[in-house]
Amino acid sequence: MNITLIVTLCHTLAVASPTSTCRQEVIAQSDTIGLLGCGVAAQPIVAEWKAQTIYRDPEWKVASIKCAIGNVAPKGAI
């Protein structure tokens, strides 16, 4: 079973803006880890990923972390 780790990030300026500035990104896909394992490992994986991407700016906040069954495509801007 393939598990996909998905994170939603929002820019803090989005709060003051009438249009949302949030993005959904796929962080990892694995067929060796179950849903429970994904849930346990998700926070450190997201923290490490965020520190190495354009979202490392403190104005980008993690709004949600989700583990989904199957191959899930990122929505991009949401």
C-alpha positions in Angstrom: 0.0 0.0 0.0 1.5 3.4 -1.0 1.2 6.2 1.5 1.6 9.9 0.6 2.6 12.6 3.1 0.9 15.9 2.2 1.5 19.3 3.9 -0.5 22.5 3.5 1.5 25.7 4.1 0.0 29.2 4.4 1.8 32.5 4.2 1.2 34.7 7.3 0.3 37.6 5.1 -2.7 35.5 3.9 -4.5 36.4 7.1 -4.6 40.1 6.1 -5.4 39.3 2.4 -8.9 38.6 1.0 -7.4 35.9 -1.1 -5.7 32.9 0.5 -2.0 32.3 0.0 -1.8 28.6 0.8 -0.1 25.7 -1.0 -0.4 22.0 -0.8 2.7 20.0 -1.4 3.5 16.3 -1.5 6.5 15.7 0.7 7.0 11.9 0.4 5.5 8.7 -1.0 6.4 5.3 0.4 5.2 1.8 0.0 7.2 0.6 3.1 5.4 2.6 5.8 1.8 2.3 6.9 -0.6 5.0 7.9 0.3 4.8 11.5 4.0 5.0 10.7 3.4 8.0 8.5 1.5 9.7 11.3 4.3 9.1 13.8 7.1 10.2 11.4 5.3 13.1 9.7 6.3 16.1 11.9 10.1 15.5 11.8 10.0 14.8 8.1 8.0 18.0 7.4 10.3 20.1 9.6 13.4 18.8 7.8 11.8 19.3 4.3 10.5 22.8 5.2 14.0 23.9 6.3 15.5 22.9 2.9 12.9 24.5 0.6 11.6 28.0 -0.4 9.1 27.6 2.5 11.8 27.9 5.1 10.9 31.6 5.6 9.2 31.9 9.0 6.3 33.6 7.3 5.3 30.3 5.8 3.4 28.2 8.5 2.4 24.6 8.3 -1.4 24.6 8.4 -1.9 20.8 8.2 -0.2 17.5 7.7 -2.0 14.6 6.2 -1.2 11.0 5.4 -3.2 9.6 2.5 -3.5 6.1 1.0 -2.4 5.9 -2.7 -0.6 8.3 -5.0 -1.9 11.8 -4.4 -1.0 14.7 -6.6 -0.4 18.0 -4.9 -3.0 20.7 -5.5 -0.5 23.5 -5.5 -2.2 26.8 -4.7 -5.4 26.3 -2.7 
